[in-house]
Amino acid sequence: MKNSLSYREFKDELLLHFAIHVKAATDVQADPESAAALIHERFQRSWIASATKELADAGYIKGITDLSGTGSYALTGYGLERAEGIAHNVGADLHEMIADSDPYALVDDGGSAMTDDRGNHLVFSSSTPDGVDAANIIKIDPLSQAFRELDEEMASVVRELRGNNQLAADGGAETSQRLAELEAGRTLISAEQADKTLVRRVLLPALQWLLKKVADESAKAGIQKIIEIISAYF
C-alpha cells in the first residue's frame, strides 16, 4: 500500500471510510472530517473540503457544512453502492470491513468506562481483526523530547480548555466528550508502546473539532501543535 494518495484515490477512500464510519446506514449524520481521520495513507488536509463537495455534488452523500466548518452529512443509497464497489475493487467486502470496526469502550486509569455528560460511553474503533498489526505499533520513549513536548502540550491544552466557559457554552456536552477523548489519548501514549492507528483515531477527530470551536488564538496554536506532532510521529 502506498504511503501517499492521489486526489482521486483520496476521494474514493473518503467515501469508503465514511460508509464504514456510519456503518452503511443512510439515516446517520456524520462529519467527513471524522471519516478522513480513519485513512492511514498521507493526503493533503485541504482535500477534505473539496472532496466532500464533489461527493455531495455527485449524489454520494447529502448534507451541509456549517459556518464553523463542521459537516453534517448522510450516506445516500447511491453512495453506499459506490462504497461497496470501491471495497470490491480492492478485494474486500464493505460489510465485513464494518463488522471488523466494531467499537470498544474507552476506560480511564481506574478501569472505569469513560462517558460524556449525557452518560454515553466513549468508544474507539479498531479495523484490525484478531489483534493489532505489528507494523502499527510504535515504541514510546517517555524521556524523548518529542513525547515530553506532546504530553506537556496536551496537559496544557486540556487544562486551558476545561476552564474555557465560552467553549463549554458553544459546544455543550460534546465539549466534555472531546476533552475526555484527549485525556484518553494521553493515557494511550503513556504506555511503553501504542497502536499508531488507534492514537490517531482517538485524538485527531477530537483535536479537529476543538480547533474549529475554540476562539482563543493561544489555544488554537496549542491544538495545531499537537496535531502536527501526532501526524509526524504516529
Salt bridges, closest charged atoms under 4 A:
GLU9 OE2 - LYS2 NZ 3.02
ASP12 OD1 - ARG82 NH2 3.06
GLU13 OE1 - HIS17 ND1 3.47
ASP31 OD2 - LYS212 NZ 3.69
GLU33 OE1 - ARG45 NH2 3.75
GLU33 OE2 - LYS212 NZ 3.52
GLU54 OE1 - LYS11 NZ 2.76
ASP57 OD2 - LYS53 NZ 2.80
GLU84 OE2 - HIS95 NE2 2.79
GLU149 OE2 - LYS225 NZ 2.92
ASP151 OD1 - ARG186 NH2 3.04
GLU153 OE1 - LYS225 NZ 3.74
GLU174 OE2 - ARG178 NH2 2.93
GLU181 OE1 - ARG178 NH1 3.20
GLU183 OE1 - ARG162 NH2 3.22
